[in-house]
Amino acid sequence: MGTIDAPVAIAPPASPVAPARVNLLDLDREGMEHFFEHELGEKRFRAHQVMKWIYHRHVTDFGGMTDLGKALRGKLEARCEARPPKVMFDKPSTDGTHKWLLGMDAGNAVETVFIPDKGRGTLCVSSQVGCGLNCQFCSTATQGFNRNLTAAEIIGQVFVAARHLGNVPHKDRKLTNVVMMGMGEPLLNFENVVTAMNLMRDDLGFGLASKRVTLSTAGLVPMIDQLASRADVALAVSLHAANDELRTQLVPLNKKYPIAELMAACLRYVRATKIDSITFEYTLMQGVNDQPGHARELAALMRQFCRQAQDNHAAKVNLIPFNPFPGTRFARSDEAAIRGFQKTLLDAGVLTMVRRTRGDDIDAACGQLKGQVVDKTRRQAAFRKTLDGASGAAA
């Protein structure tokens, strides 16, 4: 007697997966020109038209780009998008400062802050979701680290702010400066940050002068050298102490790149770029780094740097009164200590400013940015991995 084979279940064919759309905010002018010419089969000037629509007019719907042909609009709609980060909420401060919480993915969000001041408008932009450097006085460090932001997520912060400010006409509500001083260490996200800064400075982007775009770093020496070969932007260094023992306690990165190596890299940066001075940021914490001896140490370090640069104005010091956050063990220096510290530096011939605290009522002051970070790794493990990767990339 024959056997009857059991029926075999045949799975239905898998649905084709649509290719991911190209987010045009990820591309600077060179990238846009290449994409239009080699991927879309269009002339380069079409890329320029689209950039003007996105960055000058804040239009992200390709159907609304009326000087493009119907066929090109169809290509763009089928293959591309111009998608800035999603605004989860925005909050104004009583002093005019404005903070946005921008959603990224999987529960992550970063914070971006606009600070208006006497005809000048500065936007503080984030480069990473969280931060792995673990600087002891920074709120972002308590969140851990998740990932680097894409170029679109970085320049998208500028887009969101510029679009908002365009709807709030006022002489003190214009975007004039961008500082990469938000969440994260910009030099650990080098390529995406450089691409975004290209768009900030490009006439087809936001058209900012190089000196009006500032990158702030905790001091990754190899990447400072690499930056000098790629972008003439202003450089700010988070110093916070003028001797290695104290700085290593506050900024653990100092153990790998001590002050002497950091200052030598800053000197090379001044000599290799059109930027004629470095800003050294110094957060004043009561009883930690705000004593007269600390001021004299810093003055000596700055004078030495200026002598080596052969320019008395090659170093500028930005004193930042510590901005407290929940759980911190640090306290803000009192006004007398801050002014005494500044006087010591000024008497030594060092150009020194005290940064006025802005936006602390909405936790938008320097060192207070927190956002929402799903920490993917133990902070120290992430620190070692990203640091080793940066060193290898620059080798």
Backbone hydrogen bonds, N-H to C=O, Kabsch-Sander energy under -0.5 kcal/mol:
donor,donor_aa,acceptor,acceptor_aa,energy
5,D,3,T,-0.6
9,A,7,P,-0.5
11,A,9,A,-0.6
18,A,16,P,-0.6
22,V,79,R,-2.5
23,N,21,R,-0.6
24,L,22,V,-0.8
24,L,81,E,-3.0
26,D,23,N,-2.3
27,L,24,L,-1.5
32,M,28,D,-3.0
33,E,29,R,-2.7
34,H,30,E,-2.2
35,F,31,G,-2.3
36,F,32,M,-2.7
37,E,33,E,-2.2
38,H,34,H,-2.8
39,E,35,F,-2.0
40,L,35,F,-1.6
42,E,36,F,-3.4
46,R,43,K,-1.3
47,A,43,K,-0.6
47,A,44,R,-1.1
48,H,44,R,-1.2
49,Q,45,F,-1.9
50,V,46,R,-2.1
51,M,47,A,-2.3
52,K,48,H,-2.1
53,W,49,Q,-1.9
54,I,50,V,-2.3
55,Y,51,M,-3.1
56,H,51,M,-0.5
56,H,52,K,-1.7
57,R,52,K,-1.3
58,H,54,I,-0.5
59,V,53,W,-2.8
60,T,58,H,-0.5
62,F,60,T,-0.7
64,G,61,D,-1.7
65,M,62,F,-1.6
66,T,64,G,-1.6
68,L,65,M,-1.7
73,R,69,G,-2.4
74,G,70,K,-2.0
75,K,71,A,-2.0
76,L,72,L,-2.6
77,E,73,R,-2.4
78,A,74,G,-1.8
79,R,75,K,-2.1
80,C,76,L,-2.8
81,E,22,V,-2.3
86,K,103,G,-1.0
88,M,86,K,-0.7
88,M,101,L,-2.9
89,F,101,L,-1.3
91,K,99,K,-3.1
93,S,97,T,-3.7
96,G,93,S,-1.4
98,H,114,F,-2.4
99,K,91,K,-2.7
100,W,112,T,-2.8
101,L,89,F,-2.9
102,L,100,W,-0.6
102,L,110,V,-2.9
103,G,86,K,-2.8
103,G,101,L,-0.5
104,M,108,N,-2.7
108,N,105,D,-2.9
109,A,372,Q,-3.0
110,V,102,L,-2.1
112,T,100,W,-2.1
113,V,124,C,-1.7
114,F,98,H,-3.1
115,I,122,T,-3.3
117,D,120,R,-3.0
120,R,117,D,-1.1
122,T,115,I,-2.5
123,L,177,N,-2.3
124,C,113,V,-3.5
124,C,122,T,-0.5
125,V,123,L,-0.6
125,V,179,V,-2.6
127,S,183,M,-2.8
128,Q,183,M,-1.7
129,V,147,R,-3.0
130,G,128,Q,-1.0
131,C,144,G,-2.3
136,Q,250,L,-2.0
138,C,135,C,-1.4
139,S,367,G,-3.0
141,A,138,C,-0.6
142,T,138,C,-0.5
142,T,139,S,-1.3
143,Q,140,T,-1.8
144,G,141,A,-0.9
146,N,129,V,-2.6
147,R,129,V,-0.8
149,L,127,S,-2.0
154,I,150,T,-1.6
155,I,151,A,-2.9
156,G,152,A,-1.7
157,Q,153,E,-0.5
157,Q,154,I,-1.1
158,V,154,I,-0.9
159,F,155,I,-2.3
160,V,156,G,-2.6
161,A,157,Q,-2.0
162,A,158,V,-3.0
163,R,159,F,-2.7
164,H,160,V,-2.0
165,L,161,A,-2.9
166,G,162,A,-2.0
167,N,163,R,-0.6
167,N,164,H,-1.1
168,V,165,L,-1.5
173,R,170,H,-2.0
176,T,121,G,-2.5
176,T,174,K,-0.8
177,N,121,G,-2.3
178,V,212,R,-2.4
179,V,123,L,-2.8
180,M,214,T,-3.7
181,M,179,V,-2.0
182,G,125,V,-2.5
183,M,111,E,-0.5
188,L,185,E,-1.8
189,N,186,P,-1.9
190,F,187,L,-0.6
193,V,189,N,-2.2
194,V,190,F,-2.7
195,T,191,E,-2.4
196,A,192,N,-2.2
197,M,193,V,-2.7
198,N,194,V,-2.2
199,L,195,T,-1.6
200,M,196,A,-1.9
201,R,197,M,-1.8
202,D,198,N,-1.6
205,G,202,D,-1.4
206,F,199,L,-2.1
207,G,199,L,-0.5
207,G,202,D,-2.4
208,L,200,M,-2.7
212,R,209,A,-1.8
213,V,210,S,-1.6
214,T,178,V,-2.5
214,T,212,R,-0.5
215,L,234,A,-2.7
216,S,180,M,-1.6
216,S,214,T,-0.5
217,T,236,A,-2.3
221,V,219,G,-1.2
224,I,220,L,-1.8
225,D,221,V,-1.8
226,Q,222,P,-1.7
227,L,223,M,-2.5
228,A,224,I,-1.8
229,S,225,D,-0.8
229,S,226,Q,-0.8
230,R,227,L,-1.5
231,A,227,L,-2.6
233,V,231,A,-1.4
234,A,210,S,-1.1
234,A,213,V,-2.0
235,L,277,S,-0.5
236,A,215,L,-2.8
237,V,279,T,-2.9
238,S,217,T,-2.8
239,L,237,V,-1.2
239,L,281,E,-2.0
240,H,281,E,-1.4
247,R,243,N,-2.4
248,T,244,D,-2.4
249,Q,245,E,-1.1
250,L,246,L,-1.8
251,V,247,R,-4.0
254,N,251,V,-2.6
255,K,252,P,-1.9
256,K,253,L,-1.3
257,Y,253,L,-2.1
261,E,258,P,-0.5
262,L,258,P,-2.3
263,M,259,I,-3.0
264,A,260,A,-1.8
265,A,261,E,-1.9
266,C,262,L,-2.1
267,L,263,M,-2.1
268,R,264,A,-2.0
269,Y,265,A,-2.1
270,V,266,C,-2.1
271,R,267,L,-1.9
272,A,268,R,-1.8
273,T,269,Y,-1.4
276,D,274,K,-0.5
278,I,314,A,-2.7
279,T,235,L,-2.1
280,F,278,I,-0.5
280,F,316,K,-3.6
281,E,237,V,-3.0
281,E,279,T,-0.6
282,Y,318,N,-2.5
284,L,282,Y,-0.5
284,L,320,I,-2.2
285,M,283,T,-0.6
286,Q,331,A,-2.8
288,V,285,M,-2.2
289,N,285,M,-1.5
290,D,285,M,-0.6
294,H,291,Q,-0.6
295,A,291,Q,-1.9
296,R,292,P,-2.3
297,E,293,G,-2.1
298,L,294,H,-2.3
299,A,295,A,-2.5
300,A,296,R,-2.2
301,L,297,E,-2.1
302,M,298,L,-2.5
303,R,299,A,-2.4
304,Q,300,A,-2.2
305,F,301,L,-1.9
306,C,302,M,-2.3
307,R,303,R,-2.3
308,Q,304,Q,-2.2
309,A,305,F,-2.1
310,Q,306,C,-0.8
310,Q,307,R,-0.6
311,D,306,C,-2.2
314,A,311,D,-1.8
316,K,278,I,-2.5
317,V,351,L,-2.7
318,N,280,F,-2.6
319,L,317,V,-0.6
319,L,353,M,-3.4
320,I,282,Y,-2.6
322,F,284,L,-1.9
328,T,325,F,-1.9
333,S,284,L,-0.9
338,I,334,D,-2.1
339,R,335,E,-2.6
340,G,336,A,-2.4
341,F,337,A,-2.3
342,Q,338,I,-2.3
343,K,339,R,-2.4
344,T,340,G,-1.9
345,L,341,F,-1.6
346,L,342,Q,-2.8
347,D,343,K,-2.9
348,A,344,T,-0.9
349,G,346,L,-1.8
350,V,345,L,-2.5
351,L,315,A,-0.6
351,L,349,G,-0.6
353,M,317,V,-2.6
355,R,319,L,-3.3
355,R,353,M,-0.6
362,I,359,G,-1.4
363,D,360,D,-1.1
364,A,359,G,-2.7
368,Q,365,A,-2.4
372,Q,109,A,-2.2
375,D,373,V,-1.0
376,K,145,F,-1.7
377,T,145,F,-0.8
382,A,378,R,-2.5
383,F,379,R,-2.4
384,R,380,Q,-2.3
385,K,381,A,-2.3
386,T,382,A,-2.7
387,L,383,F,-2.2
388,D,384,R,-2.5
389,G,385,K,-2.1
390,A,386,T,-2.0
391,S,387,L,-2.2
392,G,388,D,-2.2
393,A,389,G,-2.1
394,A,390,A,-1.5
395,A,391,S,-0.7
395,A,392,G,-0.6
